[in-house]
Structures are given as structure tokens and as C-alpha cells.
């Protein structure tokens, strides 16, 4: 089970009321909520391994160099020679060290890679794992990794933790009319305002799906447009006009699958008494309440 950790702690932060504080007044709603999310996921899906994939760089410069608008609307401070600062509410930012501590207390490895997003870590680990993979995210960009043949699916959280959706090949086809292997090209054509991707002007989801159904992939679409075949004059003009964007966008949209990172070998396991005591002490220090207790119990239940 590969966790898109930022997606989940943002969901926890906005979904859990900020009523309970740590003794020093620090908000702990995101940390408590993430623990409850993890407990629920482990209980429901019984993973043998869990990895918390981390954004070491939420807006890599190499992606920005290709498409300068990439995630621009989420930047609050530009850092020279370093990752830009993402717009994160202060009460959530203050909880990130605690979130890392709680994951460590449960012996859940945290994996990030310099100059890459958690999506890229997920793509690499999903490709190399050699076992069935569940990717937990609210980000549909990761639908490009779904693959029934390799037993890779997405546990999609966008409709809430009480309404999780298991995304397989058939679900992607039913939703968008394209295969998961075509999804990155589909997203490139359609664009995505939430990521600052403009897409091809005048080409929405239906047209993008129709083009991919007819021509297979973006390269096939561009070849057909250049030849003036297989599409209306209007659509052809739109594809040709977007040539500069289409030269670079696929590299931005595609999730990396070849990073220099190993799949963590350690299995999810019950905590030993000393580890359990340490986790409960952390919970007491930060007023995490039953959230840590439930997470410890979920981890302990896996082997049984």
C-alpha cells in the first residue's frame, strides 16, 4: 500500500474539526486524522507493506522549466536554488514533524526523492514492487498507473473516507473512455487547472477521449493532425496550434517510474512492547487520543 501522504494529511486537516489541541496549544487534527485514515485503510485492505510516499519537492524545477504555469497558483514564496514554498495553512505546517514522528512510531517507512514529487515515488515503487499494489490518493493523475495485469489499483479518496472507490482498468474506461495507459495523454490534452496545466485550447474530456480512441496515443494524434487525417478541420487546427505545449507537457504529466529508490523491504508488523509504549507516550504528549491506539491495533491485526 503506497500512501500519497500529502493528499491524505490535507484531507485529514480539512476533514477533522480542530477542537482538540496538544498541551502547548498546537493543532493536532491532521495528525489524528491521518492516524485514523491509516487505521481504516489497514483494516479494510490488509496490506502486507505500507509506505508513506513524501513530496521532497512538491513543484520540481524541471517540471516548471517545461511548463512555467505548473502549480504556480499554489506558490506563496519563490526560493532561489531550492523548492518553492507551497501554500499550506500554518496549523497544518506545524503538524508535519509530528506526522513524521507518528509514522515512524508505527514503523511505516517514509520515502521521498530529491527534486521529485510523491507521485514519482509512487510510480517507481508501484512499478518495481513485484507484488499487488494499492495506491491511496485523491489525485486522479495517478490513474495512469492503474494496471489490472500487474494488479495495481488506486484507492481513490476524493469522495471521502466513508466512500472509497477502488479504481481498476474498467473504472477508468467507464469514467473517461480511455485505458489507464492512455490516461496521461488524456490529461495532457484536457489540461488540469488544479496543476496549472493549460491543455489544448478547445479540447475537453470528450474530444480528448475520442481522439485517443481513434489514434491510440498522443503521438498518433499528432501524426494524424499533421497529415490532415482522421479528425475534423477544427480539431486538427487546435492540435496543431498547441504543438509547443504538446512537445513538453507529456514529460510533466507522466509520473516517473525509474527513480533511484528501492522498495522498502520491511513488512507491516505488530509493534513490540517497547515500541508500543513509545507510540502511546507520543500520543499522550501530543494528545492524539484514541487515534494512535486504533492505528497500533490495526497494525497488530495484520498478521492475524
TORNU-838000 format. One record per residue (C-alpha): residue number from 1; residue in three letters; x, y, z. Coordinates in steps of 0.2 Angstrom, whole numbers, plus 5000, padded with zeros to 4 digits. Layout:
N
+-----+-----+------+------+------+
:   i :  aa :    X :    Y :    Z :
+-----+-----+------+------+------+
: NUM : ALA :    X :    Y :    Z :
...
+-----+-----+------+------+------+
// end
This chain:
304
+-----+-----+------+------+------+
:   i :  aa :    X :    Y :    Z :
+-----+-----+------+------+------+
:   1 : UNK : 5000 : 5000 : 5000 :
:   2 : UNK : 5008 : 5016 : 4994 :
:   3 : UNK : 5001 : 5032 : 5003 :
:   4 : UNK : 5001 : 5049 : 4994 :
:   5 : UNK : 5004 : 5056 : 5011 :
:   6 : UNK : 5001 : 5074 : 5007 :
:   7 : UNK : 4985 : 5071 : 4999 :
:   8 : UNK : 4979 : 5061 : 5015 :
:   9 : UNK : 4986 : 5074 : 5028 :
:  10 : UNK : 4977 : 5088 : 5018 :
:  11 : UNK : 4961 : 5078 : 5018 :
:  12 : UNK : 4963 : 5075 : 5037 :
:  13 : UNK : 4967 : 5093 : 5041 :
:  14 : UNK : 4951 : 5099 : 5032 :
:  15 : UNK : 4940 : 5085 : 5037 :
:  16 : UNK : 4944 : 5084 : 5056 :
:  17 : UNK : 4937 : 5098 : 5067 :
:  18 : UNK : 4951 : 5107 : 5075 :
:  19 : UNK : 4944 : 5106 : 5093 :
:  20 : UNK : 4957 : 5095 : 5101 :
:  21 : UNK : 4975 : 5103 : 5104 :
:  22 : UNK : 4991 : 5097 : 5111 :
:  23 : UNK : 4995 : 5103 : 5128 :
:  24 : UNK : 5005 : 5118 : 5121 :
:  25 : UNK : 4991 : 5123 : 5110 :
:  26 : UNK : 4997 : 5116 : 5094 :
:  27 : UNK : 4983 : 5109 : 5082 :
:  28 : UNK : 4984 : 5090 : 5080 :
:  29 : UNK : 4969 : 5087 : 5069 :
:  30 : UNK : 4979 : 5082 : 5054 :
:  31 : UNK : 4990 : 5070 : 5064 :
:  32 : UNK : 4975 : 5062 : 5072 :
:  33 : UNK : 4965 : 5061 : 5056 :
:  34 : UNK : 4980 : 5054 : 5047 :
:  35 : UNK : 4981 : 5040 : 5060 :
:  36 : UNK : 4963 : 5036 : 5059 :
:  37 : UNK : 4964 : 5035 : 5040 :
:  38 : UNK : 4979 : 5023 : 5041 :
:  39 : UNK : 4970 : 5013 : 5053 :
:  40 : UNK : 4955 : 5012 : 5042 :
:  41 : UNK : 4965 : 5008 : 5026 :
:  42 : UNK : 4975 : 4994 : 5035 :
:  43 : UNK : 4959 : 4986 : 5042 :
:  44 : UNK : 4949 : 4987 : 5026 :
:  45 : UNK : 4963 : 4981 : 5014 :
:  46 : UNK : 4975 : 4971 : 5024 :
:  47 : UNK : 4991 : 4976 : 5016 :
:  48 : UNK : 5007 : 4967 : 5020 :
:  49 : UNK : 5018 : 4983 : 5017 :
:  50 : UNK : 5014 : 5001 : 5019 :
:  51 : UNK : 5025 : 5015 : 5013 :
:  52 : UNK : 5022 : 5034 : 5016 :
:  53 : UNK : 5027 : 5042 : 5000 :
:  54 : UNK : 5033 : 5060 : 5003 :
:  55 : UNK : 5035 : 5076 : 4992 :
:  56 : UNK : 5053 : 5080 : 4994 :
:  57 : UNK : 5049 : 5093 : 4981 :
:  58 : UNK : 5031 : 5097 : 4978 :
:  59 : UNK : 5035 : 5108 : 4962 :
:  60 : UNK : 5051 : 5101 : 4954 :
:  61 : UNK : 5061 : 5114 : 4944 :
:  62 : UNK : 5062 : 5103 : 4929 :
:  63 : UNK : 5044 : 5102 : 4928 :
:  64 : UNK : 5042 : 5121 : 4930 :
:  65 : UNK : 5056 : 5124 : 4916 :
:  66 : UNK : 5045 : 5114 : 4904 :
:  67 : UNK : 5028 : 5122 : 4909 :
:  68 : UNK : 5031 : 5138 : 4919 :
:  69 : UNK : 5012 : 5139 : 4925 :
:  70 : UNK : 5014 : 5122 : 4933 :
:  71 : UNK : 5006 : 5124 : 4951 :
:  72 : UNK : 5010 : 5142 : 4950 :
:  73 : UNK : 4994 : 5147 : 4959 :
:  74 : UNK : 4999 : 5137 : 4974 :
:  75 : UNK : 5016 : 5146 : 4977 :
:  76 : UNK : 5017 : 5158 : 4991 :
:  77 : UNK : 5036 : 5160 : 4991 :
:  78 : UNK : 5049 : 5158 : 4977 :
:  79 : UNK : 5065 : 5151 : 4984 :
:  80 : UNK : 5081 : 5153 : 4973 :
:  81 : UNK : 5091 : 5136 : 4972 :
:  82 : UNK : 5078 : 5127 : 4982 :
:  83 : UNK : 5060 : 5121 : 4982 :
:  84 : UNK : 5047 : 5134 : 4982 :
:  85 : UNK : 5036 : 5136 : 4997 :
:  86 : UNK : 5018 : 5129 : 4994 :
:  87 : UNK : 5003 : 5137 : 5001 :
:  88 : UNK : 5000 : 5127 : 5017 :
:  89 : UNK : 4990 : 5133 : 5032 :
:  90 : UNK : 5001 : 5137 : 5046 :
:  91 : UNK : 4992 : 5125 : 5058 :
:  92 : UNK : 4995 : 5111 : 5046 :
:  93 : UNK : 5013 : 5116 : 5043 :
:  94 : UNK : 5016 : 5115 : 5061 :
:  95 : UNK : 5010 : 5097 : 5062 :
:  96 : UNK : 5021 : 5089 : 5048 :
:  97 : UNK : 5036 : 5085 : 5060 :
:  98 : UNK : 5023 : 5076 : 5072 :
:  99 : UNK : 5015 : 5067 : 5057 :
: 100 : UNK : 5033 : 5060 : 5053 :
: 101 : UNK : 5035 : 5055 : 5071 :
: 102 : UNK : 5019 : 5046 : 5071 :
: 103 : UNK : 5023 : 5036 : 5055 :
: 104 : UNK : 5040 : 5032 : 5062 :
: 105 : UNK : 5032 : 5026 : 5078 :
: 106 : UNK : 5021 : 5014 : 5068 :
: 107 : UNK : 5037 : 5008 : 5059 :
: 108 : UNK : 5029 : 5014 : 5042 :
: 109 : UNK : 5044 : 5020 : 5031 :
: 110 : UNK : 5044 : 5037 : 5024 :
: 111 : UNK : 5051 : 5038 : 5006 :
: 112 : UNK : 5055 : 5054 : 4996 :
: 113 : UNK : 5067 : 5058 : 4982 :
: 114 : UNK : 5075 : 5075 : 4980 :
: 115 : UNK : 5068 : 5085 : 4965 :
: 116 : UNK : 5053 : 5074 : 4964 :
: 117 : UNK : 5035 : 5073 : 4970 :
: 118 : UNK : 5027 : 5059 : 4980 :
: 119 : UNK : 5018 : 5054 : 4963 :
: 120 : UNK : 5035 : 5050 : 4956 :
: 121 : UNK : 5040 : 5039 : 4971 :
: 122 : UNK : 5023 : 5030 : 4970 :
: 123 : UNK : 5026 : 5027 : 4951 :
: 124 : UNK : 5043 : 5020 : 4954 :
: 125 : UNK : 5038 : 5009 : 4969 :
: 126 : UNK : 5022 : 5003 : 4960 :
: 127 : UNK : 5032 : 4998 : 4945 :
: 128 : UNK : 5046 : 4989 : 4955 :
: 129 : UNK : 5037 : 4981 : 4969 :
: 130 : UNK : 5034 : 4964 : 4962 :
: 131 : UNK : 5018 : 4962 : 4972 :
: 132 : UNK : 5000 : 4968 : 4971 :
: 133 : UNK : 4999 : 4987 : 4974 :
: 134 : UNK : 4986 : 4998 : 4981 :
: 135 : UNK : 4989 : 5017 : 4979 :
: 136 : UNK : 4979 : 5028 : 4991 :
: 137 : UNK : 4976 : 5046 : 4984 :
: 138 : UNK : 4964 : 5059 : 4980 :
: 139 : UNK : 4974 : 5064 : 4964 :
: 140 : UNK : 4967 : 5057 : 4948 :
: 141 : UNK : 4984 : 5059 : 4940 :
: 142 : UNK : 4989 : 5043 : 4947 :
: 143 : UNK : 4976 : 5034 : 4937 :
: 144 : UNK : 4989 : 5032 : 4924 :
: 145 : UNK : 4997 : 5019 : 4935 :
: 146 : UNK : 4982 : 5008 : 4936 :
: 147 : UNK : 4985 : 4991 : 4928 :
: 148 : UNK : 4974 : 4975 : 4931 :
: 149 : UNK : 4988 : 4964 : 4923 :
: 150 : UNK : 5001 : 4969 : 4936 :
: 151 : UNK : 4987 : 4970 : 4950 :
: 152 : UNK : 4990 : 4989 : 4953 :
: 153 : UNK : 4974 : 4999 : 4958 :
: 154 : UNK : 4970 : 5015 : 4966 :
: 155 : UNK : 4960 : 5018 : 4982 :
: 156 : UNK : 4953 : 5034 : 4977 :
: 157 : UNK : 4948 : 5046 : 4992 :
: 158 : UNK : 4941 : 5061 : 4983 :
: 159 : UNK : 4923 : 5056 : 4989 :
: 160 : UNK : 4928 : 5054 : 5007 :
: 161 : UNK : 4935 : 5040 : 5018 :
: 162 : UNK : 4917 : 5033 : 5020 :
: 163 : UNK : 4915 : 5032 : 5001 :
: 164 : UNK : 4932 : 5025 : 4995 :
: 165 : UNK : 4932 : 5020 : 4977 :
: 166 : UNK : 4943 : 5006 : 4970 :
: 167 : UNK : 4949 : 5011 : 4953 :
: 168 : UNK : 4953 : 4997 : 4941 :
: 169 : UNK : 4955 : 4997 : 4922 :
: 170 : UNK : 4936 : 4995 : 4920 :
: 171 : UNK : 4933 : 5010 : 4931 :
: 172 : UNK : 4945 : 5022 : 4921 :
: 173 : UNK : 4937 : 5016 : 4905 :
: 174 : UNK : 4919 : 5019 : 4912 :
: 175 : UNK : 4924 : 5036 : 4919 :
: 176 : UNK : 4934 : 5043 : 4904 :
: 177 : UNK : 4933 : 5032 : 4889 :
: 178 : UNK : 4951 : 5029 : 4889 :
: 179 : UNK : 4963 : 5015 : 4896 :
: 180 : UNK : 4974 : 5019 : 4911 :
: 181 : UNK : 4989 : 5018 : 4899 :
: 182 : UNK : 4981 : 5032 : 4889 :
: 183 : UNK : 4977 : 5042 : 4904 :
: 184 : UNK : 4992 : 5053 : 4905 :
: 185 : UNK : 4990 : 5058 : 4886 :
: 186 : UNK : 4971 : 5061 : 4890 :
: 187 : UNK : 4976 : 5073 : 4905 :
: 188 : UNK : 4989 : 5082 : 4894 :
: 189 : UNK : 4976 : 5085 : 4881 :
: 190 : UNK : 4962 : 5090 : 4893 :
: 191 : UNK : 4973 : 5100 : 4905 :
: 192 : UNK : 4971 : 5102 : 4923 :
: 193 : UNK : 4968 : 5119 : 4931 :
: 194 : UNK : 4972 : 5112 : 4949 :
: 195 : UNK : 4990 : 5109 : 4942 :
: 196 : UNK : 4992 : 5124 : 4931 :
: 197 : UNK : 4992 : 5113 : 4915 :
: 198 : UNK : 4983 : 5123 : 4901 :
: 199 : UNK : 4979 : 5108 : 4890 :
: 200 : UNK : 4975 : 5110 : 4872 :
: 201 : UNK : 4963 : 5125 : 4870 :
: 202 : UNK : 4946 : 5120 : 4865 :
: 203 : UNK : 4949 : 5101 : 4868 :
: 204 : UNK : 4939 : 5094 : 4883 :
: 205 : UNK : 4937 : 5077 : 4890 :
: 206 : UNK : 4925 : 5070 : 4877 :
: 207 : UNK : 4936 : 5076 : 4862 :
: 208 : UNK : 4952 : 5070 : 4871 :
: 209 : UNK : 4944 : 5053 : 4873 :
: 210 : UNK : 4938 : 5052 : 4855 :
: 211 : UNK : 4955 : 5057 : 4849 :
: 212 : UNK : 4963 : 5043 : 4859 :
: 213 : UNK : 4951 : 5030 : 4854 :
: 214 : UNK : 4954 : 5034 : 4836 :
: 215 : UNK : 4973 : 5036 : 4836 :
: 216 : UNK : 4979 : 5027 : 4851 :
: 217 : UNK : 4991 : 5039 : 4859 :
: 218 : UNK : 4996 : 5057 : 4858 :
: 219 : UNK : 5010 : 5053 : 4845 :
: 220 : UNK : 4996 : 5045 : 4834 :
: 221 : UNK : 4985 : 5060 : 4836 :
: 222 : UNK : 4999 : 5072 : 4832 :
: 223 : UNK : 5004 : 5062 : 4817 :
: 224 : UNK : 4986 : 5062 : 4811 :
: 225 : UNK : 4984 : 5080 : 4813 :
: 226 : UNK : 5000 : 5084 : 4803 :
: 227 : UNK : 4993 : 5073 : 4789 :
: 228 : UNK : 4976 : 5081 : 4790 :
: 229 : UNK : 4968 : 5064 : 4793 :
: 230 : UNK : 4955 : 5056 : 4805 :
: 231 : UNK : 4949 : 5072 : 4813 :
: 232 : UNK : 4939 : 5087 : 4809 :
: 233 : UNK : 4947 : 5103 : 4802 :
: 234 : UNK : 4943 : 5112 : 4818 :
: 235 : UNK : 4951 : 5099 : 4830 :
: 236 : UNK : 4966 : 5097 : 4819 :
: 237 : UNK : 4969 : 5116 : 4820 :
: 238 : UNK : 4968 : 5115 : 4839 :
: 239 : UNK : 4980 : 5101 : 4840 :
: 240 : UNK : 4992 : 5110 : 4828 :
: 241 : UNK : 4991 : 5126 : 4837 :
: 242 : UNK : 4996 : 5118 : 4853 :
: 243 : UNK : 5012 : 5110 : 4846 :
: 244 : UNK : 5024 : 5119 : 4858 :
: 245 : UNK : 5014 : 5114 : 4873 :
: 246 : UNK : 5012 : 5096 : 4867 :
: 247 : UNK : 5031 : 5095 : 4864 :
: 248 : UNK : 5034 : 5097 : 4883 :
: 249 : UNK : 5018 : 5093 : 4893 :
: 250 : UNK : 5019 : 5074 : 4892 :
: 251 : UNK : 5036 : 5074 : 4902 :
: 252 : UNK : 5027 : 5085 : 4915 :
: 253 : UNK : 5012 : 5074 : 4916 :
: 254 : UNK : 5020 : 5057 : 4916 :
: 255 : UNK : 5023 : 5050 : 4933 :
: 256 : UNK : 5042 : 5045 : 4935 :
: 257 : UNK : 5044 : 5026 : 4936 :
: 258 : UNK : 5063 : 5025 : 4936 :
: 259 : UNK : 5069 : 5034 : 4951 :
: 260 : UNK : 5085 : 5028 : 4961 :
: 261 : UNK : 5075 : 5022 : 4976 :
: 262 : UNK : 5072 : 5004 : 4982 :
: 263 : UNK : 5056 : 4996 : 4988 :
: 264 : UNK : 5056 : 4996 : 5007 :
: 265 : UNK : 5058 : 4978 : 5012 :
: 266 : UNK : 5051 : 4978 : 5030 :
: 267 : UNK : 5033 : 4972 : 5032 :
: 268 : UNK : 5020 : 4979 : 5042 :
: 269 : UNK : 5020 : 4971 : 5059 :
: 270 : UNK : 5014 : 4972 : 5076 :
: 271 : UNK : 5024 : 4984 : 5087 :
: 272 : UNK : 5034 : 4976 : 5101 :
: 273 : UNK : 5030 : 4981 : 5119 :
: 274 : UNK : 5044 : 4994 : 5119 :
: 275 : UNK : 5038 : 5002 : 5103 :
: 276 : UNK : 5020 : 5001 : 5108 :
: 277 : UNK : 5024 : 5010 : 5124 :
: 278 : UNK : 5034 : 5023 : 5115 :
: 279 : UNK : 5020 : 5026 : 5102 :
: 280 : UNK : 5007 : 5028 : 5117 :
: 281 : UNK : 5019 : 5040 : 5125 :
: 282 : UNK : 5020 : 5051 : 5109 :
: 283 : UNK : 5001 : 5050 : 5109 :
: 284 : UNK : 5000 : 5056 : 5127 :
: 285 : UNK : 5012 : 5070 : 5124 :
: 286 : UNK : 5003 : 5077 : 5109 :
: 287 : UNK : 4985 : 5072 : 5114 :
: 288 : UNK : 4982 : 5061 : 5100 :
: 289 : UNK : 4970 : 5051 : 5110 :
: 290 : UNK : 4962 : 5035 : 5103 :
: 291 : UNK : 4969 : 5039 : 5085 :
: 292 : UNK : 4986 : 5031 : 5089 :
: 293 : UNK : 4978 : 5017 : 5099 :
: 294 : UNK : 4967 : 5012 : 5084 :
: 295 : UNK : 4982 : 5013 : 5072 :
: 296 : UNK : 4993 : 5002 : 5084 :
: 297 : UNK : 4978 : 4990 : 5085 :
: 298 : UNK : 4976 : 4990 : 5066 :
: 299 : UNK : 4995 : 4987 : 5063 :
: 300 : UNK : 4994 : 4972 : 5076 :
: 301 : UNK : 4979 : 4964 : 5067 :
: 302 : UNK : 4988 : 4962 : 5050 :
: 303 : UNK : 4997 : 4946 : 5054 :
: 304 : UNK : 4982 : 4938 : 5062 :
+-----+-----+------+------+------+
// end
